[in-house]
Amino acid sequence: MKLPSWLLIKQGLTYFFLNLATPFTFYWTFHALGPKPAIGFAVVISLLQALTHWIYRVRPSPIFVFGSGFTFFFGGIDLFIPTPQLFRFEPFAQNLCVATLVAVSALANLPLAYEMVQALPKRLRPHFRAPDDPALKKLTWIWVVYLYMKAAFYFYLAIRVDLADLILLRTFVGGGSLILMLLLLPLNFRRKSHTKDPIMSANSNPSVSDSLYRIRHSLAHLMAEAVLELRPGSKLGFGPPIDDGFYYDFILSSPITEEDFPEIEKKMRRLIQEG
């Protein structure tokens, strides 16, 4: 078993602790001012995050969309009823729905899990060749089971602890999810495929072929990121490496022409320099 480097774990912990400010503020507001101001605070924070995405034309990740949507729905209802009761079930409902959607998307061969992985910070983002990577498929089903278990745990907490404690516990469980994923990724999920790799057929040296595949895979994602920044509102399709390069499908408001290539290349070079 190949264990992850301590640097990777350290990055995961840093990402986790940087997200503790909001739940601790919620906890303080709940005990100082009551449940409604605390819920209102959570709704306002989600609204500000959504506005930031819109102002800077940043494509929201599926994780953000799920989280904000459930916060608005459950929190919004609780703000307009005399005694807040629903927001405490938001973690349960969110994990239950996400687990179900991921399971359905996996059965339908839709790249939802891949999109969620790509939403992670670059330094924490695992390397998968494509949405149909066998390693990602195995990890997806592990994650589905884990999300259902988490949903059951949150339902138990919703009827056993107060809302402030629930939000704090959810933060630590969520952070544990990130660390768990970082621990699972290096396990030997990537068994060799019995199908013939087109890159391997083009080169008799396996190490060179794999390196070339990885370079083309990275460049495909780099090109996709460049196009998304240059063409806000564009949608990603499928984009694997192929035997003579790489490509990416996009849904665009206007087609890309050869005149756009220099600008895209320039943007890709700038993204490389930025790390």
WOBEL-V205730 format. One record per backbone hydrogen bond with DSSP energy under -1.0 kcal/mol. NH is the residue of the N-H (numbers start at 1). CO is the residue of the C=O. If there is no record, write none. Layout:
# WOBEL-V205730
NH|CO, NH|CO
This chain:
# WOBEL-V205730
9|5, 10|6, 11|7, 12|8, 13|9, 14|10, 15|11, 16|12, 17|13, 18|14, 19|16, 20|17, 24|20, 25|21, 26|22, 27|23, 28|24, 29|25, 30|26, 31|27, 32|28, 33|29, 34|29, 38|34, 39|35, 40|36, 41|37, 42|38, 43|39, 44|40, 45|41, 46|42, 47|43, 48|44, 49|45, 50|46, 51|47, 52|48, 53|49, 54|50, 55|51, 56|52, 58|53, 65|61, 66|62, 67|63, 68|64, 69|65, 70|66, 71|67, 72|68, 73|69, 74|70, 75|71, 76|72, 77|73, 78|74, 79|75, 80|77, 89|86, 90|87, 93|89, 94|90, 95|91, 96|92, 97|93, 98|94, 99|95, 100|96, 101|97, 102|98, 103|99, 104|100, 105|101, 106|102, 107|103, 108|104, 110|105, 115|111, 116|112, 117|113, 118|114, 120|117, 124|121, 125|121, 133|130, 137|133, 138|134, 139|135, 140|136, 141|137, 142|138, 143|139, 144|140, 145|141, 146|142, 147|143, 148|144, 149|145, 150|146, 151|147, 152|148, 153|149, 154|150, 155|151, 156|152, 157|153, 158|154, 159|155, 160|157, 161|157, 166|162, 167|163, 168|164, 169|165, 170|166, 171|167, 172|168, 173|169, 174|170, 175|171, 176|172, 177|173, 178|174, 179|175, 180|176, 181|177, 182|178, 183|179, 184|180, 185|181, 187|184, 189|187, 191|189, 201|197, 209|205, 210|206, 211|207, 212|208, 213|209, 214|210, 215|211, 216|212, 217|213, 218|214, 219|215, 220|216, 221|217, 222|218, 223|219, 224|220, 225|221, 226|222, 227|223, 228|224, 229|225, 230|226, 231|227, 234|231, 235|251, 237|249, 242|245, 245|242, 247|240, 249|238, 251|235, 260|257, 261|258, 264|260, 265|261, 266|262, 267|263, 268|264, 269|265, 270|266, 271|267, 272|268, 273|269, 274|270
